[in-house]
Amino acid sequence: MRSVFVSMSSVEPQTLSGSRTRAGSGTLRAVVLPVLITLLSVAAGLIHLAHNYLPMEGPPAGAGGPPPDMAGPPGGGSGDLLSLLMPHLTELFVLNFVAYVALAGLFVFVARSRPRVRVTVDGLLVLLSVATLAGWNAMGRANPAGTGTLALLVELALLVVAIGDVVLIRRTA
């Protein structure tokens, strides 16, 4: 009788842990990642909308950006992309907010039913985050009230999670 209990106790944990692992990865892909991606995307959008209402400070000394003698003439006449975009910073922040929230909404809509479109939305979120990070870097890493650093962390987390989502979808497909 004792050998029956010993053999049952050694079999059950292995079976349970194996089923938990398979169910856990399904739960991760089906529930956890969509919620996390949606929350990070909306958070990134809200942070950029908040940037629209915060005073933009110049970068601290030695923080990067072009040296003063290479920045071009005052008024932004250097012809580079940044000088073209800076006068429209308010519009860019609002568009960034709209893009992140729209992609979050689209992601929620397709998360469970269309994996191919979900991968596309993940890719668009990655591209938007990379473009936003490149713009932040080009601006000299502006950090109004510390929200620039917060946005950086949220966008990097969004990049990692979205790329991880694509990898998980590709593995199970």
Secondary structure in CASP SS format (residue, H / E / C, confidence):
PFRMAT SS
TARGET T0000
AUTHOR 0000-0000-0000
METHOD secondary structure of the structure
MODEL  1
M C 1.00
R H 1.00
S H 1.00
V H 1.00
F H 1.00
V H 1.00
S H 1.00
M H 1.00
S H 1.00
S H 1.00
V H 1.00
E H 1.00
P H 1.00
Q H 1.00
T H 1.00
L H 1.00
S H 1.00
G H 1.00
S H 1.00
R H 1.00
T H 1.00
R H 1.00
A H 1.00
G H 1.00
S H 1.00
G H 1.00
T H 1.00
L H 1.00
R H 1.00
A H 1.00
V H 1.00
V H 1.00
L H 1.00
P H 1.00
V H 1.00
L H 1.00
I H 1.00
T H 1.00
L H 1.00
L H 1.00
S H 1.00
V H 1.00
A H 1.00
A H 1.00
G H 1.00
L H 1.00
I H 1.00
H H 1.00
L H 1.00
A H 1.00
H H 1.00
N C 1.00
Y C 1.00
L C 1.00
P C 1.00
M C 1.00
E C 1.00
G C 1.00
P C 1.00
P C 1.00
A C 1.00
G C 1.00
A C 1.00
G C 1.00
G C 1.00
P C 1.00
P C 1.00
P H 1.00
D H 1.00
M H 1.00
A C 1.00
G C 1.00
P C 1.00
P C 1.00
G C 1.00
G C 1.00
G C 1.00
S C 1.00
G C 1.00
D C 1.00
L H 1.00
L H 1.00
S H 1.00
L H 1.00
L H 1.00
M H 1.00
P H 1.00
H H 1.00
L H 1.00
T H 1.00
E H 1.00
L H 1.00
F H 1.00
V H 1.00
L H 1.00
N H 1.00
F H 1.00
V H 1.00
A H 1.00
Y H 1.00
V H 1.00
A H 1.00
L H 1.00
A H 1.00
G H 1.00
L H 1.00
F H 1.00
V H 1.00
F H 1.00
V H 1.00
A C 1.00
R C 1.00
S C 1.00
R C 1.00
P H 1.00
R H 1.00
V H 1.00
R H 1.00
V H 1.00
T H 1.00
V H 1.00
D H 1.00
G H 1.00
L H 1.00
L H 1.00
V H 1.00
L H 1.00
L H 1.00
S H 1.00
V H 1.00
A H 1.00
T H 1.00
L H 1.00
A H 1.00
G H 1.00
W H 1.00
N H 1.00
A H 1.00
M C 1.00
G C 1.00
R C 1.00
A C 1.00
N C 1.00
P H 1.00
A H 1.00
G H 1.00
T H 1.00
G H 1.00
T H 1.00
L H 1.00
A H 1.00
L H 1.00
L H 1.00
V H 1.00
E H 1.00
L H 1.00
A H 1.00
L H 1.00
L H 1.00
V H 1.00
V H 1.00
A H 1.00
I H 1.00
G H 1.00
D H 1.00
V H 1.00
V H 1.00
L H 1.00
I H 1.00
R H 1.00
R H 1.00
T H 1.00
A C 1.00
END
